[in-house]
Amino acid sequence: MEFHRTNNILHVKHLLGHRKLENTEIYTHLINFESDEWHVAHAQNLDEENKLIEAGFEYIRYSDKDDVAIYRKRK
């Protein structure tokens, strides 16, 4: 679940105390997250972006059309 949250396999390898990356890869494929739901938010300025990041949101992309940064966080 930590890998799915962070998308950082080296971080997960360290957390699990594995010496070989192959051992960690076994665990990253055990859970199916296809039906996960997300909270989606947008920020129009730096202060709003900081608040979203502090609340655990991750940056997704910038919408030139709407002039906002789009963030998401698992429900």
PDB file of N, CA, C and O in Angstrom:
ATOM      1  N   MET A   1       0.827  -1.188   0.000  1.00  0.00           N
ATOM      2  CA  MET A   1       0.000   0.000   0.000  1.00  0.00           C
ATOM      3  C   MET A   1       0.875   1.256   0.000  1.00  0.00           C
ATOM      4  O   MET A   1       0.526   2.258  -0.623  1.00  0.00           O
ATOM      5  N   GLU A   2       1.991   1.201   0.687  1.00  0.00           N
ATOM      6  CA  GLU A   2       2.905   2.352   0.716  1.00  0.00           C
ATOM      7  C   GLU A   2       3.465   2.631  -0.681  1.00  0.00           C
ATOM      8  O   GLU A   2       3.622   3.788  -1.071  1.00  0.00           O
ATOM      9  N   PHE A   3       3.762   1.574  -1.424  1.00  0.00           N
ATOM     10  CA  PHE A   3       4.251   1.762  -2.788  1.00  0.00           C
ATOM     11  C   PHE A   3       3.187   2.424  -3.645  1.00  0.00           C
ATOM     12  O   PHE A   3       3.488   3.328  -4.424  1.00  0.00           O
ATOM     13  N   HIS A   4       1.960   1.986  -3.508  1.00  0.00           N
ATOM     14  CA  HIS A   4       0.881   2.566  -4.299  1.00  0.00           C
ATOM     15  C   HIS A   4       0.663   4.032  -3.933  1.00  0.00           C
ATOM     16  O   HIS A   4       0.332   4.854  -4.787  1.00  0.00           O
ATOM     17  N   ARG A   5       0.852   4.346  -2.660  1.00  0.00           N
ATOM     18  CA  ARG A   5       0.673   5.726  -2.202  1.00  0.00           C
ATOM     19  C   ARG A   5       1.802   6.627  -2.687  1.00  0.00           C
ATOM     20  O   ARG A   5       1.551   7.752  -3.118  1.00  0.00           O
ATOM     21  N   THR A   6       3.045   6.143  -2.623  1.00  0.00           N
ATOM     22  CA  THR A   6       4.195   6.996  -2.934  1.00  0.00           C
ATOM     23  C   THR A   6       4.771   6.764  -4.327  1.00  0.00           C
ATOM     24  O   THR A   6       5.437   7.637  -4.884  1.00  0.00           O
ATOM     25  N   ASN A   7       4.509   5.576  -4.890  1.00  0.00           N
ATOM     26  CA  ASN A   7       5.082   5.186  -6.179  1.00  0.00           C
ATOM     27  C   ASN A   7       6.610   5.225  -6.140  1.00  0.00           C
ATOM     28  O   ASN A   7       7.254   5.530  -7.144  1.00  0.00           O
ATOM     29  N   ASN A   8       7.185   4.916  -4.978  1.00  0.00           N
ATOM     30  CA  ASN A   8       8.633   4.931  -4.786  1.00  0.00           C
ATOM     31  C   ASN A   8       9.060   3.583  -4.217  1.00  0.00           C
ATOM     32  O   ASN A   8       9.002   3.360  -3.008  1.00  0.00           O
ATOM     33  N   ILE A   9       9.489   2.689  -5.100  1.00  0.00           N
ATOM     34  CA  ILE A   9       9.816   1.327  -4.672  1.00  0.00           C
ATOM     35  C   ILE A   9      11.052   1.289  -3.782  1.00  0.00           C
ATOM     36  O   ILE A   9      11.153   0.422  -2.915  1.00  0.00           O
ATOM     37  N   LEU A  10      11.995   2.213  -3.977  1.00  0.00           N
ATOM     38  CA  LEU A  10      13.178   2.233  -3.119  1.00  0.00           C
ATOM     39  C   LEU A  10      12.812   2.624  -1.686  1.00  0.00           C
ATOM     40  O   LEU A  10      13.395   2.110  -0.732  1.00  0.00           O
ATOM     41  N   HIS A  11      11.856   3.524  -1.539  1.00  0.00           N
ATOM     42  CA  HIS A  11      11.363   3.902  -0.210  1.00  0.00           C
ATOM     43  C   HIS A  11      10.744   2.684   0.484  1.00  0.00           C
ATOM     44  O   HIS A  11      11.001   2.432   1.661  1.00  0.00           O
ATOM     45  N   VAL A  12       9.935   1.941  -0.255  1.00  0.00           N
ATOM     46  CA  VAL A  12       9.280   0.757   0.304  1.00  0.00           C
ATOM     47  C   VAL A  12      10.311  -0.315   0.647  1.00  0.00           C
ATOM     48  O   VAL A  12      10.202  -0.979   1.678  1.00  0.00           O
ATOM     49  N   LYS A  13      11.309  -0.483  -0.217  1.00  0.00           N
ATOM     50  CA  LYS A  13      12.386  -1.444   0.053  1.00  0.00           C
ATOM     51  C   LYS A  13      13.054  -1.130   1.386  1.00  0.00           C
ATOM     52  O   LYS A  13      13.304  -2.028   2.189  1.00  0.00           O
ATOM     53  N   HIS A  14      13.336   0.136   1.614  1.00  0.00           N
ATOM     54  CA  HIS A  14      13.951   0.564   2.866  1.00  0.00           C
ATOM     55  C   HIS A  14      13.025   0.314   4.057  1.00  0.00           C
ATOM     56  O   HIS A  14      13.468  -0.178   5.095  1.00  0.00           O
ATOM     57  N   LEU A  15      11.736   0.652   3.910  1.00  0.00           N
ATOM     58  CA  LEU A  15      10.782   0.439   5.008  1.00  0.00           C
ATOM     59  C   LEU A  15      10.667  -1.039   5.392  1.00  0.00           C
ATOM     60  O   LEU A  15      10.556  -1.374   6.571  1.00  0.00           O
ATOM     61  N   LEU A  16      10.694  -1.910   4.391  1.00  0.00           N
ATOM     62  CA  LEU A  16      10.546  -3.338   4.663  1.00  0.00           C
ATOM     63  C   LEU A  16      11.852  -3.996   5.083  1.00  0.00           C
ATOM     64  O   LEU A  16      11.850  -5.131   5.558  1.00  0.00           O
ATOM     65  N   GLY A  17      12.964  -3.294   4.912  1.00  0.00           N
ATOM     66  CA  GLY A  17      14.249  -3.833   5.311  1.00  0.00           C
ATOM     67  C   GLY A  17      14.806  -4.876   4.360  1.00  0.00           C
ATOM     68  O   GLY A  17      15.621  -5.712   4.750  1.00  0.00           O
ATOM     69  N   HIS A  18      14.363  -4.826   3.111  1.00  0.00           N
ATOM     70  CA  HIS A  18      14.847  -5.789   2.122  1.00  0.00           C
ATOM     71  C   HIS A  18      16.226  -5.401   1.601  1.00  0.00           C
ATOM     72  O   HIS A  18      16.544  -4.220   1.461  1.00  0.00           O
ATOM     73  N   ARG A  19      17.026  -6.403   1.321  1.00  0.00           N
ATOM     74  CA  ARG A  19      18.339  -6.158   0.712  1.00  0.00           C
ATOM     75  C   ARG A  19      18.246  -6.165  -0.808  1.00  0.00           C
ATOM     76  O   ARG A  19      18.992  -5.457  -1.484  1.00  0.00           O
ATOM     77  N   LYS A  20      17.327  -6.967  -1.342  1.00  0.00           N
ATOM     78  CA  LYS A  20      17.178  -7.086  -2.788  1.00  0.00           C
ATOM     79  C   LYS A  20      15.856  -6.463  -3.233  1.00  0.00           C
ATOM     80  O   LYS A  20      14.809  -6.681  -2.625  1.00  0.00           O
ATOM     81  N   LEU A  21      15.932  -5.692  -4.295  1.00  0.00           N
ATOM     82  CA  LEU A  21      14.746  -5.054  -4.845  1.00  0.00           C
ATOM     83  C   LEU A  21      13.730  -6.081  -5.326  1.00  0.00           C
ATOM     84  O   LEU A  21      12.526  -5.830  -5.287  1.00  0.00           O
ATOM     85  N   GLU A  22      14.205  -7.228  -5.775  1.00  0.00           N
ATOM     86  CA  GLU A  22      13.315  -8.283  -6.251  1.00  0.00           C
ATOM     87  C   GLU A  22      12.352  -8.730  -5.154  1.00  0.00           C
ATOM     88  O   GLU A  22      11.194  -9.039  -5.436  1.00  0.00           O
ATOM     89  N   ASN A  23      12.818  -8.767  -3.912  1.00  0.00           N
ATOM     90  CA  ASN A  23      11.947  -9.157  -2.797  1.00  0.00           C
ATOM     91  C   ASN A  23      10.844  -8.140  -2.585  1.00  0.00           C
ATOM     92  O   ASN A  23       9.707  -8.512  -2.296  1.00  0.00           O
ATOM     93  N   THR A  24      11.160  -6.878  -2.722  1.00  0.00           N
ATOM     94  CA  THR A  24      10.167  -5.824  -2.548  1.00  0.00           C
ATOM     95  C   THR A  24       9.140  -5.863  -3.670  1.00  0.00           C
ATOM     96  O   THR A  24       7.954  -5.636  -3.432  1.00  0.00           O
ATOM     97  N   GLU A  25       9.579  -6.147  -4.881  1.00  0.00           N
ATOM     98  CA  GLU A  25       8.667  -6.193  -6.019  1.00  0.00           C
ATOM     99  C   GLU A  25       7.577  -7.237  -5.834  1.00  0.00           C
ATOM    100  O   GLU A  25       6.470  -7.070  -6.346  1.00  0.00           O
ATOM    101  N   ILE A  26       7.869  -8.301  -5.119  1.00  0.00           N
ATOM    102  CA  ILE A  26       6.868  -9.332  -4.857  1.00  0.00           C
ATOM    103  C   ILE A  26       5.671  -8.715  -4.132  1.00  0.00           C
ATOM    104  O   ILE A  26       4.524  -9.000  -4.476  1.00  0.00           O
ATOM    105  N   TYR A  27       5.926  -7.885  -3.146  1.00  0.00           N
ATOM    106  CA  TYR A  27       4.868  -7.319  -2.320  1.00  0.00           C
ATOM    107  C   TYR A  27       4.106  -6.192  -3.014  1.00  0.00           C
ATOM    108  O   TYR A  27       2.954  -5.928  -2.672  1.00  0.00           O
ATOM    109  N   THR A  28       4.723  -5.535  -3.969  1.00  0.00           N
ATOM    110  CA  THR A  28       4.038  -4.411  -4.621  1.00  0.00           C
ATOM    111  C   THR A  28       2.961  -4.873  -5.586  1.00  0.00           C
ATOM    112  O   THR A  28       2.169  -4.055  -6.054  1.00  0.00           O
ATOM    113  N   HIS A  29       2.911  -6.152  -5.893  1.00  0.00           N
ATOM    114  CA  HIS A  29       1.923  -6.660  -6.842  1.00  0.00           C
ATOM    115  C   HIS A  29       0.820  -7.476  -6.173  1.00  0.00           C
ATOM    116  O   HIS A  29       0.006  -8.083  -6.871  1.00  0.00           O
ATOM    117  N   LEU A  30       0.771  -7.508  -4.864  1.00  0.00           N
ATOM    118  CA  LEU A  30      -0.200  -8.347  -4.171  1.00  0.00           C
ATOM    119  C   LEU A  30      -1.590  -7.744  -4.086  1.00  0.00           C
ATOM    120  O   LEU A  30      -2.569  -8.482  -3.985  1.00  0.00           O
ATOM    121  N   ILE A  31      -1.702  -6.434  -4.125  1.00  0.00           N
ATOM    122  CA  ILE A  31      -2.984  -5.772  -3.902  1.00  0.00           C
ATOM    123  C   ILE A  31      -3.429  -5.088  -5.183  1.00  0.00           C
ATOM    124  O   ILE A  31      -2.630  -4.446  -5.865  1.00  0.00           O
ATOM    125  N   ASN A  32      -4.706  -5.228  -5.504  1.00  0.00           N
ATOM    126  CA  ASN A  32      -5.279  -4.592  -6.691  1.00  0.00           C
ATOM    127  C   ASN A  32      -5.929  -3.276  -6.266  1.00  0.00           C
ATOM    128  O   ASN A  32      -6.871  -3.277  -5.473  1.00  0.00           O
ATOM    129  N   PHE A  33      -5.433  -2.158  -6.788  1.00  0.00           N
ATOM    130  CA  PHE A  33      -5.938  -0.844  -6.416  1.00  0.00           C
ATOM    131  C   PHE A  33      -6.758  -0.195  -7.531  1.00  0.00           C
ATOM    132  O   PHE A  33      -6.976   1.016  -7.503  1.00  0.00           O
ATOM    133  N   GLU A  34      -7.214  -0.970  -8.503  1.00  0.00           N
ATOM    134  CA  GLU A  34      -7.884  -0.387  -9.654  1.00  0.00           C
ATOM    135  C   GLU A  34      -9.154   0.380  -9.295  1.00  0.00           C
ATOM    136  O   GLU A  34      -9.511   1.322 -10.003  1.00  0.00           O
ATOM    137  N   SER A  35      -9.834   0.014  -8.239  1.00  0.00           N
ATOM    138  CA  SER A  35     -11.096   0.657  -7.906  1.00  0.00           C
ATOM    139  C   SER A  35     -10.942   1.754  -6.855  1.00  0.00           C
ATOM    140  O   SER A  35     -11.928   2.154  -6.236  1.00  0.00           O
ATOM    141  N   ASP A  36      -9.730   2.243  -6.646  1.00  0.00           N
ATOM    142  CA  ASP A  36      -9.506   3.289  -5.662  1.00  0.00           C
ATOM    143  C   ASP A  36     -10.245   4.564  -6.037  1.00  0.00           C
ATOM    144  O   ASP A  36     -10.416   4.884  -7.213  1.00  0.00           O
ATOM    145  N   GLU A  37     -10.670   5.272  -5.024  1.00  0.00           N
ATOM    146  CA  GLU A  37     -11.328   6.551  -5.226  1.00  0.00           C
ATOM    147  C   GLU A  37     -10.411   7.656  -4.738  1.00  0.00           C
ATOM    148  O   GLU A  37      -9.582   7.438  -3.854  1.00  0.00           O
ATOM    149  N   TRP A  38     -10.558   8.844  -5.314  1.00  0.00           N
ATOM    150  CA  TRP A  38      -9.686   9.970  -5.021  1.00  0.00           C
ATOM    151  C   TRP A  38     -10.488  11.205  -4.635  1.00  0.00           C
ATOM    152  O   TRP A  38     -11.598  11.414  -5.124  1.00  0.00           O
ATOM    153  N   HIS A  39      -9.921  12.015  -3.759  1.00  0.00           N
ATOM    154  CA  HIS A  39     -10.378  13.382  -3.546  1.00  0.00           C
ATOM    155  C   HIS A  39      -9.586  14.215  -4.538  1.00  0.00           C
ATOM    156  O   HIS A  39      -8.370  14.055  -4.644  1.00  0.00           O
ATOM    157  N   VAL A  40     -10.243  15.087  -5.254  1.00  0.00           N
ATOM    158  CA  VAL A  40      -9.571  15.944  -6.224  1.00  0.00           C
ATOM    159  C   VAL A  40      -9.759  17.397  -5.788  1.00  0.00           C
ATOM    160  O   VAL A  40     -10.849  17.799  -5.381  1.00  0.00           O
ATOM    161  N   ALA A  41      -8.684  18.174  -5.877  1.00  0.00           N
ATOM    162  CA  ALA A  41      -8.738  19.587  -5.497  1.00  0.00           C
ATOM    163  C   ALA A  41      -7.894  20.387  -6.473  1.00  0.00           C
ATOM    164  O   ALA A  41      -7.057  19.834  -7.187  1.00  0.00           O
ATOM    165  N   HIS A  42      -8.119  21.676  -6.498  1.00  0.00           N
ATOM    166  CA  HIS A  42      -7.321  22.542  -7.360  1.00  0.00           C
ATOM    167  C   HIS A  42      -6.849  23.758  -6.575  1.00  0.00           C
ATOM    168  O   HIS A  42      -7.461  24.160  -5.585  1.00  0.00           O
ATOM    169  N   ALA A  43      -5.754  24.327  -7.039  1.00  0.00           N
ATOM    170  CA  ALA A  43      -5.167  25.499  -6.382  1.00  0.00           C
ATOM    171  C   ALA A  43      -4.902  26.573  -7.430  1.00  0.00           C
ATOM    172  O   ALA A  43      -4.414  26.292  -8.525  1.00  0.00           O
ATOM    173  N   GLN A  44      -5.234  27.806  -7.071  1.00  0.00           N
ATOM    174  CA  GLN A  44      -5.030  28.918  -7.993  1.00  0.00           C
ATOM    175  C   GLN A  44      -3.843  29.782  -7.617  1.00  0.00           C
ATOM    176  O   GLN A  44      -3.439  30.665  -8.374  1.00  0.00           O
ATOM    177  N   ASN A  45      -3.282  29.521  -6.432  1.00  0.00           N
ATOM    178  CA  ASN A  45      -2.100  30.292  -6.029  1.00  0.00           C
ATOM    179  C   ASN A  45      -1.214  29.430  -5.130  1.00  0.00           C
ATOM    180  O   ASN A  45      -1.588  28.325  -4.737  1.00  0.00           O
ATOM    181  N   LEU A  46      -0.051  29.954  -4.821  1.00  0.00           N
ATOM    182  CA  LEU A  46       0.945  29.203  -4.055  1.00  0.00           C
ATOM    183  C   LEU A  46       0.452  28.846  -2.651  1.00  0.00           C
ATOM    184  O   LEU A  46       0.734  27.751  -2.163  1.00  0.00           O
ATOM    185  N   ASP A  47      -0.266  29.736  -2.007  1.00  0.00           N
ATOM    186  CA  ASP A  47      -0.778  29.468  -0.664  1.00  0.00           C
ATOM    187  C   ASP A  47      -1.743  28.278  -0.676  1.00  0.00           C
ATOM    188  O   ASP A  47      -1.679  27.417   0.201  1.00  0.00           O
ATOM    189  N   GLU A  48      -2.626  28.234  -1.660  1.00  0.00           N
ATOM    190  CA  GLU A  48      -3.556  27.110  -1.770  1.00  0.00           C
ATOM    191  C   GLU A  48      -2.809  25.809  -2.061  1.00  0.00           C
ATOM    192  O   GLU A  48      -3.171  24.754  -1.540  1.00  0.00           O
ATOM    193  N   GLU A  49      -1.770  25.883  -2.890  1.00  0.00           N
ATOM    194  CA  GLU A  49      -0.970  24.690  -3.181  1.00  0.00           C
ATOM    195  C   GLU A  49      -0.280  24.174  -1.926  1.00  0.00           C
ATOM    196  O   GLU A  49      -0.265  22.967  -1.682  1.00  0.00           O
ATOM    197  N   ASN A  50       0.285  25.061  -1.135  1.00  0.00           N
ATOM    198  CA  ASN A  50       0.950  24.659   0.109  1.00  0.00           C
ATOM    199  C   ASN A  50      -0.011  23.959   1.047  1.00  0.00           C
ATOM    200  O   ASN A  50       0.348  22.959   1.667  1.00  0.00           O
ATOM    201  N   LYS A  51      -1.229  24.469   1.162  1.00  0.00           N
ATOM    202  CA  LYS A  51      -2.227  23.856   2.043  1.00  0.00           C
ATOM    203  C   LYS A  51      -2.596  22.455   1.564  1.00  0.00           C
ATOM    204  O   LYS A  51      -2.758  21.542   2.374  1.00  0.00           O
ATOM    205  N   LEU A  52      -2.729  22.286   0.250  1.00  0.00           N
ATOM    206  CA  LEU A  52      -3.069  20.963  -0.281  1.00  0.00           C
ATOM    207  C   LEU A  52      -1.937  19.969  -0.048  1.00  0.00           C
ATOM    208  O   LEU A  52      -2.183  18.821   0.322  1.00  0.00           O
ATOM    209  N   ILE A  53      -0.718  20.397  -0.260  1.00  0.00           N
ATOM    210  CA  ILE A  53       0.435  19.513  -0.045  1.00  0.00           C
ATOM    211  C   ILE A  53       0.546  19.127   1.428  1.00  0.00           C
ATOM    212  O   ILE A  53       0.814  17.968   1.745  1.00  0.00           O
ATOM    213  N   GLU A  54       0.343  20.082   2.324  1.00  0.00           N
ATOM    214  CA  GLU A  54       0.387  19.794   3.759  1.00  0.00           C
ATOM    215  C   GLU A  54      -0.720  18.829   4.167  1.00  0.00           C
ATOM    216  O   GLU A  54      -0.565  18.083   5.134  1.00  0.00           O
ATOM    217  N   ALA A  55      -1.842  18.835   3.435  1.00  0.00           N
ATOM    218  CA  ALA A  55      -2.959  17.940   3.736  1.00  0.00           C
ATOM    219  C   ALA A  55      -2.780  16.560   3.086  1.00  0.00           C
ATOM    220  O   ALA A  55      -3.648  15.696   3.212  1.00  0.00           O
ATOM    221  N   GLY A  56      -1.649  16.358   2.390  1.00  0.00           N
ATOM    222  CA  GLY A  56      -1.369  15.051   1.816  1.00  0.00           C
ATOM    223  C   GLY A  56      -1.741  14.880   0.356  1.00  0.00           C
ATOM    224  O   GLY A  56      -1.688  13.764  -0.162  1.00  0.00           O
ATOM    225  N   PHE A  57      -2.114  15.949  -0.316  1.00  0.00           N
ATOM    226  CA  PHE A  57      -2.442  15.859  -1.734  1.00  0.00           C
ATOM    227  C   PHE A  57      -1.167  15.791  -2.558  1.00  0.00           C
ATOM    228  O   PHE A  57      -0.125  16.310  -2.155  1.00  0.00           O
ATOM    229  N   GLU A  58      -1.258  15.144  -3.722  1.00  0.00           N
ATOM    230  CA  GLU A  58      -0.125  15.082  -4.634  1.00  0.00           C
ATOM    231  C   GLU A  58      -0.476  15.826  -5.915  1.00  0.00           C
ATOM    232  O   GLU A  58      -1.620  15.800  -6.369  1.00  0.00           O
ATOM    233  N   TYR A  59       0.517  16.485  -6.487  1.00  0.00           N
ATOM    234  CA  TYR A  59       0.346  17.260  -7.706  1.00  0.00           C
ATOM    235  C   TYR A  59       0.129  16.325  -8.885  1.00  0.00           C
ATOM    236  O   TYR A  59       0.829  15.322  -9.023  1.00  0.00           O
ATOM    237  N   ILE A  60      -0.836  16.648  -9.731  1.00  0.00           N
ATOM    238  CA  ILE A  60      -1.129  15.848 -10.921  1.00  0.00           C
ATOM    239  C   ILE A  60      -0.725  16.581 -12.186  1.00  0.00           C
ATOM    240  O   ILE A  60       0.083  16.076 -12.966  1.00  0.00           O
ATOM    241  N   ARG A  61      -1.279  17.763 -12.396  1.00  0.00           N
ATOM    242  CA  ARG A  61      -0.963  18.525 -13.603  1.00  0.00           C
ATOM    243  C   ARG A  61      -1.460  19.957 -13.460  1.00  0.00           C
ATOM    244  O   ARG A  61      -2.156  20.302 -12.506  1.00  0.00           O
ATOM    245  N   TYR A  62      -1.086  20.773 -14.427  1.00  0.00           N
ATOM    246  CA  TYR A  62      -1.546  22.157 -14.469  1.00  0.00           C
ATOM    247  C   TYR A  62      -2.510  22.308 -15.634  1.00  0.00           C
ATOM    248  O   TYR A  62      -2.210  21.878 -16.747  1.00  0.00           O
ATOM    249  N   SER A  63      -3.655  22.910 -15.392  1.00  0.00           N
ATOM    250  CA  SER A  63      -4.645  23.131 -16.435  1.00  0.00           C
ATOM    251  C   SER A  63      -4.504  24.551 -16.966  1.00  0.00           C
ATOM    252  O   SER A  63      -4.877  25.514 -16.296  1.00  0.00           O
ATOM    253  N   ASP A  64      -3.965  24.672 -18.170  1.00  0.00           N
ATOM    254  CA  ASP A  64      -3.842  25.996 -18.793  1.00  0.00           C
ATOM    255  C   ASP A  64      -5.215  26.593 -19.081  1.00  0.00           C
ATOM    256  O   ASP A  64      -5.410  27.805 -18.993  1.00  0.00           O
ATOM    257  N   LYS A  65      -6.148  25.737 -19.419  1.00  0.00           N
ATOM    258  CA  LYS A  65      -7.505  26.192 -19.747  1.00  0.00           C
ATOM    259  C   LYS A  65      -8.158  26.905 -18.556  1.00  0.00           C
ATOM    260  O   LYS A  65      -8.729  27.985 -18.704  1.00  0.00           O
ATOM    261  N   ASP A  66      -8.064  26.281 -17.375  1.00  0.00           N
ATOM    262  CA  ASP A  66      -8.700  26.833 -16.179  1.00  0.00           C
ATOM    263  C   ASP A  66      -7.742  27.636 -15.312  1.00  0.00           C
ATOM    264  O   ASP A  66      -8.159  28.268 -14.340  1.00  0.00           O
ATOM    265  N   ASP A  67      -6.456  27.614 -15.662  1.00  0.00           N
ATOM    266  CA  ASP A  67      -5.426  28.351 -14.920  1.00  0.00           C
ATOM    267  C   ASP A  67      -5.350  27.917 -13.454  1.00  0.00           C
ATOM    268  O   ASP A  67      -5.294  28.747 -12.547  1.00  0.00           O
ATOM    269  N   VAL A  68      -5.349  26.579 -13.242  1.00  0.00           N
ATOM    270  CA  VAL A  68      -5.261  26.014 -11.889  1.00  0.00           C
ATOM    271  C   VAL A  68      -4.346  24.795 -11.890  1.00  0.00           C
ATOM    272  O   VAL A  68      -4.172  24.139 -12.918  1.00  0.00           O
ATOM    273  N   ALA A  69      -3.770  24.501 -10.746  1.00  0.00           N
ATOM    274  CA  ALA A  69      -3.003  23.279 -10.535  1.00  0.00           C
ATOM    275  C   ALA A  69      -3.965  22.234  -9.948  1.00  0.00           C
ATOM    276  O   ALA A  69      -4.765  22.549  -9.068  1.00  0.00           O
ATOM    277  N   ILE A  70      -3.881  21.005 -10.436  1.00  0.00           N
ATOM    278  CA  ILE A  70      -4.796  19.955 -10.002  1.00  0.00           C
ATOM    279  C   ILE A  70      -4.046  18.969  -9.117  1.00  0.00           C
ATOM    280  O   ILE A  70      -2.944  18.530  -9.449  1.00  0.00           O
ATOM    281  N   TYR A  71      -4.658  18.628  -7.987  1.00  0.00           N
ATOM    282  CA  TYR A  71      -4.074  17.731  -6.983  1.00  0.00           C
ATOM    283  C   TYR A  71      -5.062  16.604  -6.688  1.00  0.00           C
ATOM    284  O   TYR A  71      -6.260  16.723  -6.942  1.00  0.00           O
ATOM    285  N   ARG A  72      -4.528  15.505  -6.144  1.00  0.00           N
ATOM    286  CA  ARG A  72      -5.397  14.394  -5.737  1.00  0.00           C
ATOM    287  C   ARG A  72      -4.859  13.760  -4.458  1.00  0.00           C
ATOM    288  O   ARG A  72      -3.685  13.894  -4.114  1.00  0.00           O
ATOM    289  N   LYS A  73      -5.772  13.055  -3.761  1.00  0.00           N
ATOM    290  CA  LYS A  73      -5.429  12.329  -2.540  1.00  0.00           C
ATOM    291  C   LYS A  73      -6.408  11.165  -2.414  1.00  0.00           C
ATOM    292  O   LYS A  73      -7.600  11.313  -2.682  1.00  0.00           O
ATOM    293  N   ARG A  74      -5.899  10.022  -2.010  1.00  0.00           N
ATOM    294  CA  ARG A  74      -6.781   8.858  -1.838  1.00  0.00           C
ATOM    295  C   ARG A  74      -7.823   9.111  -0.755  1.00  0.00           C
ATOM    296  O   ARG A  74      -7.563   9.776   0.248  1.00  0.00           O
ATOM    297  N   LYS A  75      -9.011   8.559  -0.992  1.00  0.00           N
ATOM    298  CA  LYS A  75     -10.087   8.662   0.004  1.00  0.00           C
ATOM    299  C   LYS A  75      -9.828   7.696   1.114  1.00  0.00           C
ATOM    300  O   LYS A  75     -10.612   7.617   2.060  1.00  0.00           O
TER     301      LYS A  75
END
